[in-house]
Amino acid sequence: MNNGRILTLYDLGRFDLAIRSGLAKVLKQQRWGLVVAGSTIQYRKRIRVFDRVTIRSRVAGFDDRWIYIKQSMWVKGAPVSSVLLRTGVTSRQGTVAPQKVLDAMNIRDWQHEPAEWPKAWIQSETLRPWPPQH
């Protein structure tokens, strides 16, 4: 399986997470959408035709603007890849603050700070230069 297909499967895993968490219902009610603003992925083992793949998805934390999601793929009980994503909820006015999303979902007092390695990735992304326009 190539990287494009793997990222597509991770997309489907995030939609499943949105449905199971109740976020999908809020997105529909508010007419909000989802966006990926950045990602880092590691591949460890090849996924072969007819392999049964399990995707695990969870919120790794959030800040004022973004929701960070960790996902992994497993084959026969062993991890084959993992991804950390910077995601967001969007409206016609722009990005919706994660706290506003939590409020719309009636989730109170949930401060979920990212673990050390996602924090390091988040910080490193602030140092990454944007390509110059030519």
N, C-alpha and C positions, 0 to 999 in steps of 0.2 A: 504494500500500500504506500502511495507517495504522500509527501507532506501536505499537499492540498486536500486530499481526502481525509487525512487525519484531522486537520483543522476544521473541516466540515463536520466531522463526527463530534469534535469538541463543541462546535456551535449547537448541535442537536442536544448534547449533554447539558448545556446551559439553558436551553429552552425547557428541558425536562425539569431542571432545578427551579426555573421560574414558575412552572406549573405547580410543582409540589409545594413550593413555599408560599403560594398565593400571590406572588408578584405578577403573574400573567393576568390575573383578574383585575388588579389595580392598573396595570398598563392599559388594558382595554377600556376601563372606566374613565381614565384620565386622558386617553388618547396619546399616551407616551410610547416611546420606542426604546430599543436597546442599541448600544454602540460599543465597539471595541476600539480603544484608543492606543493600545500597545500590548505587546506580548513577548514572552521569552519561553522557548520550548527546548526540551531535551529529549532526544531519541536514544533508547538503550538497546532495544531488540526489534527485530523485524516482525511485522504482522503479515502473516501469510493468508492466502485465499482459504476461506472457510474457517479461519480461527474465530472462536467465540470471544468477543471483546466486551469487557466490562468497563464502563466509564464512571469514575467517582468525581463528584463536583462539590465544592463547598466554598463559602465565602471566607477569604483569607483576612479580610479587614476592609476598612474604608477610611477615607479622609474627607475633607470638606467638599471635594468634587467627584471623586472616583470610588468605585467599588472594586475591590481586588478579589479575583476568583482563582482558586487553585483547582486544577483538574489533573487526573491521571488516567491512563489506560492500562488495563491488566489483561493478560492472557494466561490461562492455566494457573492462576494465583500469583503470577509474577508481574511486576510493573514493566511496561514496555516503553512508555513515554510519559512526560509530565509537562504541564504548561502553567504559567502564571500570567494572568491577564489583567490589564487595567480596563475596566468596563464602566459604562455609564448609562444613565437613563436620560432620554432626550424628550423635549417638547418642542413646539413651534418656536418658543422663546429661547431655546438653547438647552444646555445641560441642566438637569434637575439635581439639586443637592441631595446626597444620600439621606440626610436627616429628613428631608421632605418626603422622600420615598418611604422611609421607615414610618413616619407619621401617617401616611396614607394607608400603610399596611397595618396600622394600630400596633406597632412594635415600639415599646417604651423601654427606656433605660438599657439599651443595648449598645455599649461602646466596645467595639471589637477592633483593637489595634493590631496591625499586622505583626507577625513573628519577625525575628531578626533578619532572616534572609530576604523575605519580601520587602522589608524596610530598606535593606541595602540596595535592592534592585530599584525601588522607587527613588531613592536618593541618587543612584548612578544615572538614572534617566534625566535628572535635572542638569547633569553635566554634559549630556550628549548634544553635540552641535546639530543644528538643523541644516540640511543641505543648502548651499547658497544658490540664489537664482542667477541664471546666466542669460 
